[in-house]
């Protein structure tokens, strides 16, 4: 019933108002919430999708009919103001339900205050390979939430291309159940914005790898928050983000791992690697660990630097021009990570990286 949706929206809205605003996101929040009003009016979201072995319905219809969507909707959200505002005020969405081995491609166009929500359910023993492409103009927000049942397997690639001078917020989040395996590969290009990625490993043996690529240019400012929550025994988490910055761009990264008291025998790794293609850009990278139990393995690391001058010099000594040598080294920075992203998604991300490097 629509009353259930209205009540849930109100709960999420109230929760958002009760949370403090993060200083790094205040300007984004002001712009986004001014454009994406409480009444969900004015913005525009359109979807194009195709797939096999998958059921796709409008999210509001799924929530109204209680088709299994209600119990998982907004269950994996990051506990921040923007995450809850985005969920409370979504204008259009999809519920994607995979009970077999599914293939799905979704194209999202959100502009002029558009706010979308894609809810993915991968049922017990099922699989999903998904590519989600996002285009945004002016102000836009979006949520992609995944829930994996027992022994499920999913590979989800998210490619975001935002217009120049746009402001955007995107959150990817998941609950991963017993012996399920999830891989995210998220790449974001263009505009000022904030990206949140949070995964909760809620049952024994849950496994999640989260890869992220970010490439701000010009005077763009990017805020990135990542996190893995280990809430059960023998879970595995891996977060790796790589960023390149050009011109006068800024990246603010904070990533965390939380291993709860009952999550013994869990393993988690968190790394952020960043290169600056100009001496006028800036990176802040802060990792943190919260460990509440013994008998676990956890590590974190960050690095910020320029292109490897020795590699550039070597290529130049082989007759390659300076600009092309720098481009090859920058592309090489992402190459190993991109081996984890297959097919069309990998090719499209490589083209976007190359475009950004050529303009740097």
N, C-alpha and C positions, 0 to 999 in steps of 0.2 A: 504494500500500500504506500501511497505517496506520503502518508503521515509518518511512516517509518523513516523515509529519506529526510523529511523535514526535521525530524527529531535528531537524526544522526548529524545532519549539517549543523544544527544548533549546538550539539555537544562539542563538535570539533571547533566551531567558532568560539565557544566559551573557553575551551582549553587553550586555544591560540592566544586569546586576550589575557589569560592568566600567566603566560610565559614571558620572560624578559626578552627584549629585542637584543640581538647580538650586534655589537658596535660595527663590526665589519659589514653587516648587511643592512644597516639602517636606511641608507640612501636607496638601495634597491627596494626595500620593503615599502618605503613611502611612494615611490613611483608605481610599483606593481599594484598595491592595494588601492591607490587612487584610480587606476585604470580598470581593475577587476573588482567591481563593487560587490557588496554583500548580496545584492539582488541578482547577481550573475547576468547583468544586462550589458549590451554594447559590444562585447567581444565576439570573435568568430573563430570557430573550430571546425575543420572538415577532416574526414578520414577517407582514405582509400585502402582497402585491404584485400588480400587474397591468401588462400591457404588450403591445406588438405588435412584430413583427419582431425578437424578442429571445429568447435562450435563457437560462433561469434555473434553476440547480440549487443544491443545498446545497453550501457551500464545501468541506466535508470530503469529500464524494463527488467533487467536481471534482479535489481534490488527490490523492485516492486513485487515481483512474483516469487521472491525468496527461492531462487533456483540454485542455492548453494553459495551465492555471492555474498549474502549478508554476513555470514559468520566469519568471513575473511576480509571484508572491506575495511580498509584503514587499520588493519591489525598489526602491520609491520612499520608504521610510520616512525620517522625520526621525531624525537620529542623536542621540536623547535616551533617557534611561532610561524615561520613561513611554511613549514611542512603542513601544519594544521590548517592554516588559512587556505593553502592551495587545495587541500582535500575538501574543506568545507564549501568552497566556492566553485567547484568544478562545474563547467557549463555543459560539457558533452564528454562521453566516454564510451569505452568498449569493455565488455566482459568476454574473455577468451578462455575457453575450457577445453583442455586436451585430455582425452581419456585413452588415446593410443599414442603412436609416434607421429607427432604433428610437425608440419612445416607452415610457417606463417610470415608474411611480410605486411607491415602496416606503415602507411605514410600519413603523417599528421601535419596539418598546416594550422598554426595558431597565430593570430595577429590581432592588433588593435585591442588588446585586453583579453585575448583568448586564453582559456584555462581548461586543460584536458586531463582525463584520468583513464589509464589503461590498467585493467585488473587481469592478471594472468593466473590461471589455475592449472597446474600440471598434476593430474591425479596419480594415485598409487600405481607404480610400475610403468607409468607413461613417460614419454619423452617429448621435448619440444626444441626445435631450432627456429629462432625468431630473429628477424631484422626489423627494427623500428626506426624509421627516418623522420626527423622532426625539422620543420622549417618554421621560424618565428620572425615576426616583424613588430616593430614598436615594443609594446609590453606583452609578455606572455608567461604563463606558468604551466607546469605539467607534472603529473605523478605517474610513475610506472611501478606497480606493485606486483610482486610474484609470490605465489605460495606453492611450494613443492611438497607433494605427498610422499609417503614412504617409498623409498627405492626409486623415486622419480629422477629424471635427468633433463637438464635444460641448458641450452646455450643461447644467450640473449645478447644481441649486438644493438647498440643504440647510437645512431649517428645524428648529431644535432648541428645544423647550419643556420646561424642567426644573422639577420640583416645588420649592416653597419648602423651604429647609433641605436640599437635595440637594447632592451633590458629584459632579462629572462631569469626564471627559476625553474630548475628541474630536479626532481628527486626520484631516485631509484631505490627500492627497498624490498626486502624479502624475508619470509619465514621459511626455513628449510627444515624438513622433518627427517625422520630416521633413515639413515643410509642413502639419503638423496644427495645429488650432486648438481650444483648450480655454477655456471660461469657467466659473469657479466663482462661485456667489453663496451665501454662507453667512451665516445669521442665527441668533443665539443669544440666548435669553431665559431668565432664572431660574436660581437656585442659585449655589453657589460652583463655580468650575471653571477648567479650562485648555483652550484651543483652539490647536492647531497646524495651520498650513497651509503645506505645502512643495511646490513644483513644480520639476521638473528638465526643462530643455529640452535634450534629449540628441542631437538631430540638426538639420542645417541647416534653417532656415526655421520651426522650431517656434515656436508663439505661445501665450501663456497670459495671460489676464486673471483676476485674483482679487479679488472684491469681498466685503467682510465688514461685517456690522452686529452691534453688541453693545450691550446695554442693561441693565446691572446696576442693581438698586434695593435699597432697605432697607440692610442691612449686607453685601450680597453682595460677593464679591471675585472678579475675573476676571483671569486671566493669558492673554495672547494673544501668540503667536509666529508670524510669517509670514516666508516666504523664497522667493526665486527663484534658481535656480542655472542659469546659462548655460554649457552645456558644448559648444556647437557654434557654427559660424559663422552670422551673420545671424539670430539668434533675437530674439524680442521678448517682454518681460515687463512686466506692469503690476499693481501691488498697490495697492488703495485700501480702507482700513478707515475706517468712521465709527462713533463710539460716543457715546451719551448716558448720563449717569450721574445718578441721583437719590438723595436722602436722604444716607446715609453710605457709599455704595458706593465701591469702589476698582477701578481698572483699571491693570494693569501690562502695557504693550505694548512689544515689541521686534521690529523688522522688519529684514530684511537682504536685500541683493542681492549675489550673487557672480558675477562674470564671469571665467571661467577663461581661461587663456593662449591657447587655440585659438579662443575665441569672438569673433573680430574682427567688426566691423560689426554688433554686437548693440546693442539698445536696451533700457533698463529704467527703470522709474519706480516709486517707492515713496512713498506718502503715508498719513498717519494724521491724521484730523480728529476732534476730541473736544470736546463741549460738556458743561458741568456745570449741572444744573438746581437745584443747591443749593450753598451755600458750605461744606458739610460733606463733600462727596465729594472724591476725589483721583485724579489721573491722573499716571502716569509713562509717557512715550513716548520711546523711543530708537530712531532709525533708524541703519543703518550700511551702508557700501558696501565690498566687497572686489573690487578691480579688478586683474587680473593682466596686462592687455594694453592696447595703445593702439587707436585707431580704433574707439572705442565711444562711446555716449551713455548716461549714467546720471545720475539725479537722485533726491533724496529730500526729504521735508519733513514736518513735524508741526505741529499747532496745538492749543492747549488754551485754552478760554475759556468765558465765559458766553453766554447768549442775547444776540443783537444787540438792545441796548436801543433803538436808533433804529427798528428794524423793529417792535418791540413798541409803541413810542410812536406810530408812524404808524398802526398798526391801531387803537389806542385812540382816536386822534383822529378815526377814521372811525366811532366809536360801538360798537366791539367791546369787550367786557369784558376786564379784565386777564387772567383765567385763560384765556379763549378765545384771546386774542391771543398769549399765551405758547405755547399749544398749537399754533396755526397756524405760528408761527415754528419751533418744534421739528420739526413735521412737514415744513416746508419745508427744513430742514437735510438731510433724507434724500431729498427728492423727486427731485432730478436723478440721484442714484445709482440710485434705484429704476427709472428708465427703462430700465436695463440688464436688468431682471428682468421677464419677461413673464407674462401669464396668471394662473392660480390662485396661483402662488407669490408674485407681487407683491401680490395682494390679501390673502393670509394674513399676509405680513410687515407690511403697512400696518396691519392690525387689531391685531397684537401690539404694534407701536410705539405706536399710539393707546392701547391698554390700559395700557401702561407710563407714558405721559405722564399719563393720567387719574389714575393712582395716585401720581404724584410730588408 
